[in-house]
Amino acid sequence: MNRGWQGLKMNIVGTKDMDVGREDDLAFFNSVALFRDVPEQTLLDIRLIARYETFPVGTVILKEGEPTNDFLIIREGTVAVYVHRDAKKIEITR
């Protein structure tokens, strides 16, 4: 595997019953623009380091300003991204 991936924690976020088979994963990765032109063997390498996680509605996954090596891919569901400015919570995207 490419050493450039070492230290990276890749989390694929979705629902409890998401399908995580090899063929389904490759189809999913190919549907993500970032991975569309990545060779299949590299996608298989990425799959080896990926962790599949689910979170209850309303869970804070990452906080602004906290260091992380996480790379999150939202496979199923919706995630909102907020920043705090002048004591206000501002939604950046959903």
Salt bridges, closest charged atoms under 4 A:
GLU23 OE2 - ARG22 NH1 2.64
ASP24 OD2 - ARG75 NH2 2.09
ASP25 OD2 - ARG47 NE 2.41
ASP25 OD1 - ARG75 NH1 2.80
GLU40 OE2 - ARG22 NH2 3.53
GLU53 OE2 - ARG51 NH2 3.24
GLU64 OE2 - ARG85 NH1 2.84
ASP70 OD1 - LYS9 NZ 3.20
GLU91 OE1 - ARG94 NH2 3.00
